[in-house]
Amino acid sequence: MTNNSIYIFFLFQIFLNIILVFHFSKISKVINLFDIPDHKRKLHKKKVPSIGGCLIFINIFSFFIYNLIKSIFFEFDLNFFDQQEFIIFIFFAFLFFFLGILDDKIYLSANTKLLLYFLIILTLVLLSNGILINSINFTFVSYNLNILYISIFFTILCFLLFINAFNMYDGINLQSGLYSIFIFSVFLYKGIFIEISVMLIISLLFFLYLNLKNKCFLGNNGALIVSFVISYIFIKSNSSNISFYADEIFLIMMIPGVDLLRLAIFRLIKGNHPFSADRNHFHHLLLNNFGFNKTITILNFMTIAPYFIFIFFGHITYLTIFSFLIYISLIFKYSDKNLN
């Protein structure tokens, strides 16, 4: 009964998302959450519901209720979680979702958001024993790098870097949704957090349907909850001895991560906050020169191809380095007029 119940839940989830797709406009009116064009950074023609995170959170919450009911009548048997850890995970996912809603509504400053991110993650790390990175391993060395003495700092830093990189990567339709599905597919390939990954892939596919039609944006509420879940799984898997190699994670996060570093450096040079908003992101540079379809194709190829090469060879190869150099060359070729 309990083994088959997850399939029943996934069928229910599909039905739930169909209802959400048909009624997303009503949800956006109730929440009153829209992305309004400013003709500077936001160039869409009319206001668009920014409730992608709301749709995803409804799926996560329904998954929480399903596991809660199952634990009452049967037993709690979610892989990689005990019941207390799962409740903590859901609670902090809700905190990031709520913070995203707040940011979408009142536009929090970059410093305020960074401080709030830090305080939330610090609290999570202190409450949860299984969420610390104590060592780092690479494919090209035979030993693990022990970071026990700075594990709290390093864990918080990893959360902050990915959450901010993902937020910066969320810039055009389909971009962050397809990237998220790619990462959750990697989790499925690894055989970790299978139920959560399938649940989120289903919800993201329905979101992408609306996003493709320019009817719904992910919003800060969506970017925060998705990036938190992804970074949590990466870090949790490390503490569960099913760790990713550090260079493997670098390949998965290469484009958002390196773009975060590039933008931070250029903004600091210009006297701006490293996490301030502008239209100098990699996807903006591509969009200005190649159009939407080619931009999405280039971004997905440059995100996915290096990891497939890594899986085939089992380590970083010259082909992977070559793909990274393509990114660098595109940046230098098309960024001059944007960054001057």
PAGU-769824 format. One record per residue (C-alpha): x, y, z. Coordinates in steps of 0.5 Angstrom, whole numbers, plus 500, padded with zeros to 3 digits. Layout:
PAGU-769824
+-----+-----+-----+
|   x |   y |   z |
+-----+-----+-----+
|   X |   Y |   Z |
...
+-----+-----+-----+
END
This chain:
PAGU-769824
+-----+-----+-----+
|   x |   y |   z |
+-----+-----+-----+
| 500 | 500 | 500 |
| 505 | 505 | 502 |
| 510 | 503 | 496 |
| 504 | 505 | 491 |
| 502 | 511 | 495 |
| 507 | 515 | 492 |
| 504 | 514 | 485 |
| 497 | 516 | 487 |
| 500 | 522 | 490 |
| 504 | 524 | 483 |
| 497 | 522 | 479 |
| 494 | 527 | 484 |
| 499 | 532 | 483 |
| 498 | 532 | 476 |
| 491 | 533 | 477 |
| 492 | 539 | 482 |
| 497 | 542 | 477 |
| 492 | 542 | 471 |
| 487 | 546 | 476 |
| 493 | 551 | 478 |
| 494 | 552 | 470 |
| 487 | 554 | 469 |
| 486 | 558 | 475 |
| 493 | 561 | 476 |
| 490 | 568 | 474 |
| 485 | 568 | 480 |
| 491 | 566 | 484 |
| 495 | 572 | 482 |
| 489 | 577 | 483 |
| 488 | 574 | 490 |
| 495 | 575 | 492 |
| 496 | 581 | 488 |
| 503 | 579 | 485 |
| 505 | 582 | 478 |
| 511 | 583 | 475 |
| 510 | 590 | 472 |
| 514 | 593 | 466 |
| 519 | 599 | 467 |
| 522 | 599 | 460 |
| 529 | 599 | 463 |
| 530 | 593 | 466 |
| 523 | 589 | 465 |
| 522 | 590 | 458 |
| 515 | 585 | 457 |
| 509 | 589 | 454 |
| 504 | 588 | 460 |
| 504 | 586 | 467 |
| 505 | 579 | 468 |
| 503 | 574 | 474 |
| 509 | 573 | 478 |
| 507 | 567 | 482 |
| 511 | 561 | 479 |
| 514 | 560 | 486 |
| 506 | 560 | 489 |
| 505 | 554 | 484 |
| 511 | 551 | 486 |
| 510 | 552 | 494 |
| 503 | 549 | 493 |
| 506 | 542 | 490 |
| 511 | 542 | 496 |
| 506 | 543 | 501 |
| 501 | 538 | 498 |
| 508 | 533 | 498 |
| 508 | 535 | 506 |
| 501 | 534 | 507 |
| 502 | 527 | 504 |
| 508 | 525 | 508 |
| 504 | 527 | 514 |
| 498 | 523 | 513 |
| 502 | 517 | 511 |
| 506 | 518 | 517 |
| 500 | 518 | 521 |
| 497 | 511 | 518 |
| 503 | 508 | 516 |
| 510 | 510 | 518 |
| 515 | 516 | 515 |
| 520 | 513 | 510 |
| 522 | 518 | 506 |
| 529 | 517 | 504 |
| 535 | 522 | 506 |
| 530 | 525 | 511 |
| 528 | 523 | 518 |
| 521 | 526 | 520 |
| 524 | 532 | 524 |
| 529 | 534 | 518 |
| 523 | 534 | 513 |
| 519 | 539 | 518 |
| 525 | 543 | 518 |
| 526 | 543 | 511 |
| 519 | 545 | 509 |
| 519 | 550 | 514 |
| 525 | 553 | 511 |
| 523 | 553 | 504 |
| 517 | 556 | 507 |
| 521 | 562 | 510 |
| 525 | 563 | 503 |
| 518 | 563 | 499 |
| 515 | 568 | 504 |
| 522 | 572 | 503 |
| 521 | 572 | 496 |
| 514 | 574 | 496 |
| 516 | 580 | 500 |
| 521 | 582 | 495 |
| 517 | 581 | 490 |
| 512 | 586 | 493 |
| 516 | 591 | 496 |
| 523 | 590 | 493 |
| 528 | 589 | 499 |
| 535 | 592 | 498 |
| 541 | 588 | 496 |
| 544 | 588 | 503 |
| 537 | 587 | 507 |
| 536 | 581 | 503 |
| 543 | 578 | 504 |
| 543 | 579 | 511 |
| 536 | 576 | 511 |
| 539 | 570 | 507 |
| 545 | 569 | 512 |
| 541 | 569 | 518 |
| 536 | 564 | 515 |
| 541 | 559 | 513 |
| 545 | 560 | 520 |
| 539 | 558 | 523 |
| 538 | 552 | 519 |
| 545 | 550 | 520 |
| 545 | 551 | 527 |
| 538 | 547 | 528 |
| 540 | 541 | 523 |
| 546 | 537 | 524 |
| 546 | 533 | 518 |
| 547 | 540 | 513 |
| 554 | 541 | 514 |
| 559 | 540 | 509 |
| 565 | 537 | 513 |
| 570 | 535 | 507 |
| 570 | 536 | 499 |
| 573 | 531 | 494 |
| 575 | 532 | 487 |
| 575 | 527 | 481 |
| 583 | 529 | 480 |
| 585 | 527 | 487 |
| 585 | 521 | 492 |
| 584 | 524 | 498 |
| 578 | 529 | 501 |
| 580 | 536 | 503 |
| 577 | 536 | 511 |
| 574 | 543 | 512 |
| 571 | 541 | 519 |
| 574 | 548 | 522 |
| 570 | 552 | 517 |
| 565 | 548 | 516 |
| 559 | 552 | 518 |
| 562 | 558 | 514 |
| 563 | 554 | 508 |
| 556 | 551 | 508 |
| 553 | 558 | 509 |
| 557 | 561 | 503 |
| 555 | 555 | 499 |
| 548 | 557 | 500 |
| 549 | 564 | 499 |
| 553 | 563 | 493 |
| 548 | 559 | 489 |
| 542 | 562 | 491 |
| 544 | 569 | 489 |
| 547 | 566 | 482 |
| 540 | 562 | 481 |
| 537 | 569 | 482 |
| 541 | 572 | 477 |
| 540 | 567 | 472 |
| 533 | 567 | 472 |
| 532 | 573 | 467 |
| 528 | 570 | 461 |
| 523 | 565 | 460 |
| 524 | 558 | 460 |
| 531 | 559 | 463 |
| 531 | 558 | 470 |
| 525 | 553 | 469 |
| 529 | 548 | 464 |
| 536 | 549 | 468 |
| 532 | 547 | 475 |
| 529 | 541 | 471 |
| 536 | 539 | 469 |
| 539 | 539 | 476 |
| 533 | 535 | 479 |
| 534 | 530 | 473 |
| 541 | 530 | 475 |
| 539 | 528 | 482 |
| 534 | 522 | 479 |
| 540 | 520 | 475 |
| 544 | 520 | 482 |
| 538 | 516 | 485 |
| 538 | 521 | 491 |
| 531 | 525 | 493 |
| 527 | 521 | 488 |
| 520 | 523 | 491 |
| 522 | 530 | 491 |
| 525 | 531 | 485 |
| 520 | 528 | 481 |
| 515 | 532 | 485 |
| 518 | 538 | 483 |
| 520 | 536 | 476 |
| 512 | 535 | 475 |
| 511 | 542 | 478 |
| 516 | 546 | 474 |
| 513 | 543 | 467 |
| 507 | 546 | 468 |
| 510 | 552 | 470 |
| 514 | 552 | 464 |
| 507 | 551 | 460 |
| 505 | 558 | 463 |
| 512 | 561 | 462 |
| 513 | 559 | 455 |
| 506 | 563 | 453 |
| 509 | 569 | 457 |
| 503 | 568 | 462 |
| 507 | 567 | 469 |
| 514 | 569 | 471 |
| 518 | 565 | 477 |
| 519 | 571 | 481 |
| 523 | 572 | 487 |
| 519 | 568 | 491 |
| 520 | 562 | 486 |
| 527 | 563 | 485 |
| 528 | 563 | 492 |
| 524 | 557 | 494 |
| 527 | 553 | 488 |
| 534 | 555 | 489 |
| 534 | 553 | 497 |
| 531 | 546 | 495 |
| 537 | 545 | 490 |
| 542 | 548 | 495 |
| 539 | 544 | 500 |
| 539 | 537 | 497 |
| 547 | 538 | 494 |
| 549 | 540 | 501 |
| 545 | 534 | 505 |
| 547 | 529 | 500 |
| 554 | 531 | 502 |
| 553 | 530 | 509 |
| 549 | 523 | 507 |
| 556 | 520 | 504 |
| 553 | 521 | 497 |
| 557 | 527 | 496 |
| 558 | 530 | 489 |
| 565 | 531 | 487 |
| 567 | 539 | 488 |
| 569 | 539 | 480 |
| 562 | 536 | 478 |
| 558 | 541 | 482 |
| 562 | 546 | 479 |
| 560 | 544 | 472 |
| 553 | 544 | 474 |
| 553 | 551 | 476 |
| 558 | 553 | 472 |
| 554 | 558 | 468 |
| 550 | 561 | 473 |
| 556 | 561 | 478 |
| 561 | 564 | 473 |
| 556 | 570 | 471 |
| 555 | 571 | 478 |
| 563 | 572 | 479 |
| 563 | 576 | 473 |
| 558 | 581 | 474 |
| 560 | 582 | 482 |
| 567 | 584 | 479 |
| 564 | 589 | 474 |
| 559 | 592 | 478 |
| 564 | 593 | 484 |
| 569 | 596 | 479 |
| 563 | 601 | 477 |
| 562 | 603 | 484 |
| 555 | 599 | 484 |
| 553 | 593 | 489 |
| 555 | 586 | 487 |
| 548 | 584 | 487 |
| 545 | 590 | 484 |
| 540 | 589 | 478 |
| 542 | 590 | 471 |
| 541 | 588 | 464 |
| 549 | 585 | 463 |
| 547 | 578 | 465 |
| 550 | 573 | 460 |
| 543 | 571 | 458 |
| 542 | 579 | 456 |
| 548 | 579 | 452 |
| 546 | 573 | 448 |
| 539 | 575 | 447 |
| 541 | 582 | 445 |
| 545 | 579 | 439 |
| 542 | 572 | 438 |
| 534 | 573 | 439 |
| 530 | 568 | 444 |
| 530 | 561 | 441 |
| 538 | 561 | 440 |
| 539 | 564 | 447 |
| 535 | 559 | 450 |
| 539 | 553 | 446 |
| 546 | 556 | 447 |
| 544 | 557 | 455 |
| 542 | 550 | 455 |
| 547 | 547 | 451 |
| 553 | 550 | 455 |
| 549 | 548 | 462 |
| 548 | 541 | 460 |
| 554 | 539 | 455 |
| 559 | 539 | 460 |
| 556 | 535 | 465 |
| 554 | 529 | 460 |
| 562 | 530 | 458 |
| 564 | 529 | 465 |
| 559 | 523 | 466 |
| 562 | 520 | 460 |
| 569 | 521 | 462 |
| 568 | 521 | 469 |
| 572 | 527 | 470 |
| 573 | 534 | 467 |
| 576 | 533 | 460 |
| 579 | 538 | 455 |
| 572 | 538 | 452 |
| 569 | 541 | 458 |
| 575 | 546 | 459 |
| 573 | 548 | 451 |
| 566 | 549 | 453 |
| 568 | 554 | 459 |
| 572 | 558 | 454 |
| 567 | 558 | 449 |
| 563 | 562 | 455 |
| 569 | 566 | 456 |
| 569 | 568 | 449 |
| 562 | 570 | 448 |
| 562 | 574 | 454 |
| 568 | 578 | 451 |
| 565 | 579 | 444 |
| 559 | 581 | 446 |
| 559 | 585 | 453 |
| 563 | 591 | 451 |
| 558 | 595 | 449 |
| 554 | 593 | 455 |
| 559 | 594 | 460 |
| 562 | 601 | 458 |
+-----+-----+-----+
END
